[in-house]
Amino acid sequence: MISFLPLKNITLSYNDEVAEAIKRVINSGWYIQGQENTTFEHNYAKYIGSSHCIGCGNGLDALTLILRAYKELNIMHDGDEIIVPANTYIASILAITENNLIPVLVEPRGETLEIDDSLIEKHITDRTKAIMIVHLYGRCAYTNNIGDLCQKHNLKLIEDNAQAHGCRFGTKRTGSLGDAAGHSFYPGKNLGALGDAGAVTTDDEELATCVRALANYGSSQKYVFDYCGRNSRLDEIQAAVLNVKLRHLDDDNSKRQQVANYYYNNISHPEIKLPSQLPDENNVYHLFPIFCTKRDELQNYLTQNEVQTLIHYPIPPHKQKCYNGWNNISLPITEKIHKEELSLPISPVISTDNVKRVVELLNAF
Ligand SMILES: *Cc1c(COP(=O)(O)O)cnc(C)c1O
């Protein structure tokens, strides 16, 4: 079986370093908010190119904390609107609704899969407070047009960088392009922990201080509570693992880029469509999506031939039961993506032979 993402093999490729890091934490006797956390926050802020990094429990919390902090700082209020791509993973939208803010869903472009920046301006109202871009599939979603719209309408730019650690726009990394970014280190992400983990990056010191307090019960001084916060901290074992894996992230991403380039150069089936190809620096290939009107048939065929694939995602957010009021919104491009998308195996550890095998099977479909 060619695995979609062999997490065990990925972990084993750093086995000694990871084991050493975990042992160091065990022996330190300090398990929450210690040296590993401080080191990771420093290293990751430097890697992303932001002045501040705050470790937290997971990616959903990172996004939720950013919006909550903007509310505590009186920049956002209940009922304000946040523009977000309609085809995102549901966590981007949950972070908005959990804060009593209103997500305004904007269609992506079919070729790029990222929010269509030509559709954003007509969705801006006097309640709009931010654009949340999501670097889906590992592709950079930022455009100069989006930056200009934020300036022109005085909107915050929030990045959901859960799928794009290491991706660039020009000389900057995604996660440093806007006012604040949420990052997830869920095990399957490009930079993945061995459990849940996340972080916020920002250059805004006031926001950073507020997020840090909110993630720690609303406290910046022990037993003194400025906000009704939550408990969302990055624990020392995960921080230690992330410190190891961050050192290998660029290498891992370049292996993903090699696999992706092979797919782009060799997949030639007339009924299989690929998204537009970006320069390597603008895509860290968290996923490799392909599109086929016979998607389910194609997936069964690959499964029968021992190739594991996944669908990202089978049901778009506006069709989910949890948002049942939105069922009559029409978002045809988003719905088409969810109907036709299939993600091929891609990872830093997939062998050349297996990549070739996937392509041969696809072309023979
Ligand atoms: C994974 C993911 C998240 C949520 O991260 P968790 O750590 O699982 O909470 C948010 N947004 C996107 C786009 C994601 O892919």
Ligand as a Chemical Component Dictionary entry (heavy atoms), coordinates in Angstrom:
data_LIG
# 
_chem_comp.id                   LIG 
_chem_comp.type                 NON-POLYMER 
_chem_comp.pdbx_formal_charge   0 
_chem_comp.three_letter_code    LIG 
# 
loop_
_chem_comp_atom.comp_id 
_chem_comp_atom.atom_id 
_chem_comp_atom.alt_atom_id 
_chem_comp_atom.type_symbol 
_chem_comp_atom.charge 
_chem_comp_atom.model_Cartn_x 
_chem_comp_atom.model_Cartn_y 
_chem_comp_atom.model_Cartn_z 
_chem_comp_atom.pdbx_ordinal 
LIG C1 C1 C 0 -5.479 22.063 10.355 1  
LIG C2 C2 C 0 -6.093 23.370 10.066 2  
LIG C3 C3 C 0 -6.557 24.206 11.086 3  
LIG C4 C4 C 0 -6.728 23.769 12.521 4  
LIG O1 O1 O 0 -5.608 23.338 13.147 5  
LIG P1 P1 P 0 -5.747 22.353 14.427 6  
LIG O2 O2 O 0 -4.377 22.376 14.987 7  
LIG O3 O3 O 0 -6.145 21.020 13.923 8  
LIG O4 O4 O 0 -6.742 22.963 15.349 9  
LIG C5 C5 C 0 -6.994 25.469 10.756 10 
LIG N1 N1 N 0 -7.034 25.879 9.480  11 
LIG C6 C6 C 0 -6.627 25.096 8.465  12 
LIG C7 C7 C 0 -6.690 25.627 7.074  13 
LIG C8 C8 C 0 -6.159 23.810 8.723  14 
LIG O5 O5 O 0 -5.785 23.033 7.705  15 
# 
loop_
_chem_comp_bond.comp_id 
_chem_comp_bond.atom_id_1 
_chem_comp_bond.atom_id_2 
_chem_comp_bond.value_order 
_chem_comp_bond.pdbx_ordinal 
LIG C1 C2 SING 1  
LIG C2 C3 SING 2  
LIG C2 C8 DOUB 3  
LIG C3 C4 SING 4  
LIG C3 C5 DOUB 5  
LIG C4 O1 SING 6  
LIG O1 P1 SING 7  
LIG P1 O2 DOUB 8  
LIG P1 O3 SING 9  
LIG P1 O4 SING 10 
LIG C5 N1 SING 11 
LIG N1 C6 DOUB 12 
LIG C6 C7 SING 13 
LIG C6 C8 SING 14 
LIG C8 O5 SING 15 
# 
